[in-house]
């Protein structure tokens, strides 16, 4: 296997439905502008609440890695 370098970025996806969908939204959006996505690691899950404590959105923070092609 050839030597490779991977870059890791942090993304936050949101969904009104679930944490799983929030993570999928983040990965789906990243796949539109980044090539060779490798791993998505969920590092934090949280909730966005309204003034009355009702859940407005599920949020998933991910570290996403992709093959680095810079010089």
BELDAWO-V913628 format. One record per backbone hydrogen bond with DSSP energy under -1.0 kcal/mol. CO is the residue of the C=O (numbers start at 1). NH is the residue of the N-H. Records with the same first field share a line. If there is no record, write none. Layout:
CO: NH, NH
This chain:
5: 68
7: 66
9: 64
11: 62
13: 60
15: 58
18: 22
19: 23
20: 24
21: 25
22: 26
23: 27
24: 28
25: 29
26: 30
27: 31
29: 32
30: 33, 34
36: 67
39: 65
41: 63
44: 61
46: 59
48: 56, 57
50: 53
54: 50
57: 48
58: 15
59: 46
60: 13
61: 43, 44
62: 11
63: 41
64: 9
65: 38
66: 7
